[in-house]
């Protein structure tokens, strides 16, 4: 019969996952956006680097979607300005 040491039993049951709220995640990602390196932020906050990279990757689609919406709005504004200038050009070119 094989004996199990108390240490091996503790290792199997002591792993628990920490949960981080969205505010904490956003704060960590803000530090990275402000120029701090991922390893520095991870060490400062006591979070694994891999976890920060995961959060960063998960946020990317949301940021890209927001940027896409801003670009679409800007495009619409520029197209409207272009159309107004075309009409003005045709009006002024007829008068001469």
VEXPA-803467 format. One line per field, with one value per residue: residue in three letters; y negated, z negated, x of N, C-alpha, C in turn; residue number from 0; chain. Coordinates in Angstrom, 3 decimals, padded with zeros to 6 digits, always signed. Example, Ala and Ser with C-alpha at 12.3 -4.5 7.8 and 13.67 -1.06 7.14 Angstrom:
BEGIN
r: [Ala_Ser]
nnorth: [+005.690_+002.250]
nup: [-007.800_-007.080]
neast: [+013.190_+012.850]
canorth: [+004.500_+001.060]
caup: [-007.800_-007.140]
caeast: [+012.300_+013.670]
cnorth: [+003.300_-000.030]
cup: [-007.800_-007.870]
ceast: [+013.200_+012.900]
k: [0_1]
c: [A_A]
This chain:
BEGIN
r: [Unk_Unk_Unk_Unk_Unk_Unk_Unk_Unk_Unk_Unk_Unk_Unk_Unk_Unk_Unk_Unk_Unk_Unk_Unk_Unk_Unk_Unk_Unk_Unk_Unk_Unk_Unk_Unk_Unk_Unk_Unk_Unk_Unk_Unk_Unk_Unk_Unk_Unk_Unk_Unk_Unk_Unk_Unk_Unk_Unk_Unk_Unk_Unk_Unk_Unk_Unk_Unk_Unk_Unk_Unk_Unk_Unk_Unk_Unk_Unk_Unk_Unk_Unk_Unk_Unk_Unk_Unk_Unk_Unk_Unk_Unk_Unk_Unk_Unk_Unk_Unk_Unk_Unk_Unk_Unk_Unk_Unk_Unk_Unk_Unk_Unk_Unk_Unk_Unk_Unk_Unk_Unk_Unk_Unk_Unk_Unk]
nnorth: [+001.173_-002.192_-005.112_-008.375_-011.595_-014.325_-016.727_-016.363_-016.069_-018.556_-020.207_-019.446_-020.361_-023.055_-024.971_-027.771_-029.897_-033.306_-035.999_-038.827_-042.053_-044.095_-046.773_-046.653_-045.265_-047.114_-049.208_-048.069_-047.643_-050.270_-051.275_-049.926_-050.992_-053.569_-053.348_-051.729_-048.664_-045.315_-043.247_-044.864_-046.013_-043.675_-042.691_-044.789_-044.779_-042.208_-040.175_-037.619_-037.719_-036.523_-036.576_-039.308_-039.763_-038.250_-039.693_-042.045_-041.204_-040.370_-042.774_-044.097_-043.653_-045.181_-047.753_-048.129_-048.043_-050.327_-052.273_-051.865_-052.720_-055.444_-056.194_-055.712_-057.659_-059.974_-059.679_-059.955_-062.617_-063.922_-063.178_-064.514_-067.178_-067.274_-066.890_-069.251_-071.147_-070.412_-071.116_-073.858_-074.590_-073.988_-075.839_-078.329_-078.118_-078.266_-080.908_-082.485]
nup: [+000.000_+000.874_-000.614_-001.057_-001.171_-003.427_-002.221_+000.573_+000.651_-000.207_+001.880_+003.963_+003.253_+002.562_+004.554_+005.667_+007.586_+008.165_+008.382_+010.377_+010.439_+012.942_+012.774_+011.616_+013.613_+015.730_+014.640_+014.495_+017.240_+018.087_+016.939_+018.491_+021.006_+020.552_+020.760_+019.085_+018.646_+019.262_+017.566_+015.384_+014.452_+013.785_+011.686_+009.858_+009.263_+008.447_+010.146_+012.639_+015.556_+017.908_+017.512_+017.658_+020.338_+021.495_+020.704_+022.041_+024.709_+024.839_+024.553_+026.851_+029.210_+028.421_+028.234_+030.861_+032.160_+031.154_+032.156_+034.875_+035.129_+034.564_+036.741_+038.846_+038.333_+038.689_+041.396_+042.561_+041.930_+043.376_+045.993_+046.255_+046.053_+048.399_+050.374_+050.047_+050.790_+053.481_+054.548_+054.076_+055.714_+058.256_+058.369_+058.249_+060.512_+062.611_+062.608_+063.725]
neast: [+000.836_+000.579_+001.804_+000.514_+001.762_+001.124_+001.677_+001.268_-001.463_-002.374_-001.465_-003.126_-005.635_-005.466_-005.423_-007.008_-009.070_-008.641_-010.887_-011.417_-012.786_-014.463_-013.671_-011.138_-009.765_-009.944_-008.489_-005.934_-005.434_-005.485_-003.153_-001.292_-001.869_-001.001_+001.670_+003.195_+004.961_+003.780_+004.882_+005.718_+003.308_+001.963_+003.550_+003.303_+000.547_+000.176_-000.653_-000.784_+001.291_+000.357_-002.381_-002.917_-002.251_-004.274_-006.569_-006.052_-006.153_-008.811_-010.109_-009.499_-011.264_-013.540_-012.505_-011.678_-014.129_-015.358_-013.627_-014.069_-016.739_-016.399_-014.811_-016.569_-018.532_-017.013_-016.345_-018.881_-019.408_-017.354_-018.026_-020.469_-019.602_-018.046_-020.010_-021.487_-019.565_-019.235_-021.738_-021.680_-019.544_-020.594_-022.664_-021.310_-019.702_-021.499_-022.336_-020.336]
canorth: [+000.000_-003.398_-006.182_-009.714_-012.582_-015.422_-017.795_-016.114_-016.284_-020.000_-020.774_-019.140_-021.052_-024.450_-025.880_-028.449_-030.978_-034.633_-036.686_-040.263_-042.775_-044.843_-048.016_-046.287_-044.940_-048.352_-049.964_-047.422_-047.911_-051.697_-051.423_-049.436_-051.992_-054.758_-053.129_-050.778_-047.342_-044.285_-042.648_-045.816_-046.089_-042.376_-042.623_-045.802_-044.393_-040.823_-039.401_-036.973_-038.405_-035.871_-037.051_-040.663_-039.642_-037.770_-040.823_-042.983_-040.600_-040.354_-044.143_-044.594_-043.786_-046.273_-048.998_-048.229_-048.348_-051.734_-053.059_-051.726_-053.608_-056.821_-056.408_-055.791_-058.969_-060.961_-059.513_-060.536_-064.072_-064.360_-063.031_-065.608_-068.398_-067.162_-067.114_-070.680_-071.847_-070.135_-071.940_-075.248_-074.734_-074.019_-077.106_-079.419_-077.973_-078.680_-082.362_-083.198]
caup: [+000.000_+001.029_-001.522_-000.471_-002.143_-003.611_-001.285_+001.861_+000.486_-000.287_+003.201_+004.837_+002.866_+002.173_+005.696_+005.855_+008.556_+007.707_+009.339_+010.426_+010.995_+014.167_+012.448_+011.412_+014.930_+016.488_+014.043_+014.927_+018.668_+018.225_+016.634_+019.660_+022.069_+020.204_+021.069_+018.221_+019.261_+018.680_+016.382_+014.272_+013.928_+013.167_+010.403_+008.981_+008.840_+007.973_+011.120_+013.610_+016.843_+018.869_+017.277_+018.213_+021.797_+021.831_+020.557_+023.119_+025.939_+024.768_+024.696_+028.197_+030.101_+027.986_+028.600_+032.313_+032.534_+030.813_+033.124_+036.141_+035.083_+034.669_+038.117_+039.696_+038.114_+039.322_+042.833_+042.928_+041.851_+044.490_+047.228_+046.276_+046.397_+049.811_+051.193_+049.975_+051.621_+054.899_+054.924_+054.112_+056.910_+059.445_+058.362_+058.580_+061.869_+063.539_+062.568_+064.472]
caeast: [+000.000_+001.379_+001.421_+000.523_+002.226_+000.174_+002.012_+000.631_-002.899_-002.577_-001.252_-004.255_-006.852_-005.272_-005.496_-008.285_-008.983_-009.030_-011.750_-011.170_-013.927_-014.177_-012.970_-009.739_-009.218_-009.805_-007.394_-004.701_-005.262_-005.182_-001.728_-000.554_-002.054_-000.229_+003.078_+003.890_+005.066_+002.917_+005.513_+005.720_+001.938_+001.666_+004.248_+002.727_-000.801_+000.144_-001.425_+000.081_+001.440_-000.527_-003.738_-002.998_-002.288_-005.626_-007.489_-005.735_-006.663_-010.276_-010.596_-009.187_-012.434_-014.402_-011.836_-011.723_-015.513_-015.570_-012.869_-014.763_-017.904_-015.915_-014.365_-017.763_-019.142_-016.138_-016.508_-020.168_-019.245_-016.502_-018.799_-021.444_-018.863_-017.666_-021.204_-021.807_-018.580_-019.545_-022.891_-021.235_-018.710_-021.448_-023.402_-020.413_-019.179_-022.550_-022.499_-019.288]
cnorth: [-001.249_-004.488_-007.508_-010.698_-013.684_-016.563_-017.594_-016.321_-017.779_-020.623_-020.550_-019.991_-022.540_-025.430_-026.455_-029.592_-032.271_-035.265_-038.182_-040.951_-043.613_-046.124_-047.754_-045.993_-046.204_-049.206_-049.384_-047.721_-049.383_-051.949_-050.987_-050.442_-053.248_-054.542_-052.192_-049.411_-046.351_-043.625_-043.572_-045.901_-044.800_-042.278_-043.600_-045.354_-042.969_-039.918_-038.767_-037.735_-037.827_-036.342_-038.464_-040.628_-039.159_-038.897_-041.816_-042.486_-040.622_-041.752_-044.646_-044.675_-044.936_-047.619_-049.194_-048.583_-049.815_-052.631_-053.025_-052.653_-055.072_-057.134_-056.508_-057.145_-060.058_-060.896_-060.158_-062.064_-064.592_-064.235_-064.145_-066.924_-068.406_-067.455_-068.593_-071.472_-071.611_-071.011_-073.405_-075.501_-074.811_-075.319_-078.263_-079.322_-078.361_-080.193_-083.096_-083.024]
cup: [+000.000_+000.098_-000.779_-001.548_-002.271_-002.615_+000.060_+001.790_+000.476_+001.094_+004.116_+004.507_+002.605_+003.336_+005.801_+006.827_+007.909_+008.788_+009.225_+011.048_+012.194_+013.893_+012.266_+012.751_+015.743_+015.954_+014.494_+016.403_+018.920_+017.942_+017.822_+020.798_+021.816_+020.347_+020.144_+018.889_+018.542_+017.480_+015.153_+013.630_+013.211_+011.788_+009.404_+008.408_+008.303_+008.851_+012.092_+014.923_+017.888_+018.745_+017.842_+019.736_+022.264_+021.766_+021.696_+024.443_+025.965_+024.970_+026.118_+029.108_+029.708_+028.385_+030.109_+032.792_+032.269_+031.818_+034.492_+036.206_+035.218_+036.097_+039.079_+039.565_+038.792_+040.844_+043.304_+042.935_+043.036_+045.821_+047.358_+046.657_+047.873_+050.714_+051.193_+050.852_+053.109_+055.376_+055.034_+055.358_+058.167_+059.514_+058.796_+060.000_+062.921_+063.658_+063.402_+065.948]
ceast: [+000.891_+000.860_+001.475_+000.931_+001.177_+000.421_+001.313_-000.877_-003.199_-002.439_-002.443_-005.479_-006.677_-005.347_-006.902_-008.071_-009.425_-009.882_-011.504_-012.378_-013.487_-013.404_-011.475_-009.065_-008.973_-008.665_-006.053_-004.420_-004.949_-003.707_-000.870_-000.668_-001.236_+001.277_+003.827_+003.907_+004.157_+003.595_+005.522_+004.342_+001.577_+002.305_+003.639_+001.385_-000.890_-000.685_-000.443_+000.123_+000.485_-001.959_-003.923_-003.047_-003.661_-006.643_-007.295_-006.306_-008.188_-010.848_-010.440_-010.413_-013.356_-013.804_-011.896_-013.124_-015.821_-014.849_-013.540_-015.979_-017.494_-015.488_-015.540_-018.442_-018.320_-016.267_-017.811_-020.088_-018.438_-017.243_-019.837_-020.774_-018.470_-018.852_-021.609_-020.851_-018.820_-020.702_-022.489_-020.395_-019.565_-022.248_-022.505_-019.852_-020.217_-022.667_-021.435_-019.409]
k: [0_1_2_3_4_5_6_7_8_9_10_11_12_13_14_15_16_17_18_19_20_21_22_23_24_25_26_27_28_29_30_31_32_33_34_35_36_37_38_39_40_41_42_43_44_45_46_47_48_49_50_51_52_53_54_55_56_57_58_59_60_61_62_63_64_65_66_67_68_69_70_71_72_73_74_75_76_77_78_79_80_81_82_83_84_85_86_87_88_89_90_91_92_93_94_95]
c: [A_A_A_A_A_A_A_A_A_A_A_A_A_A_A_A_A_A_A_A_A_A_A_A_A_A_A_A_A_A_A_A_A_A_A_A_A_A_A_A_A_A_A_A_A_A_A_A_A_A_A_A_A_A_A_A_A_A_A_A_A_A_A_A_A_A_A_A_A_A_A_A_A_A_A_A_A_A_A_A_A_A_A_A_A_A_A_A_A_A_A_A_A_A_A_A]
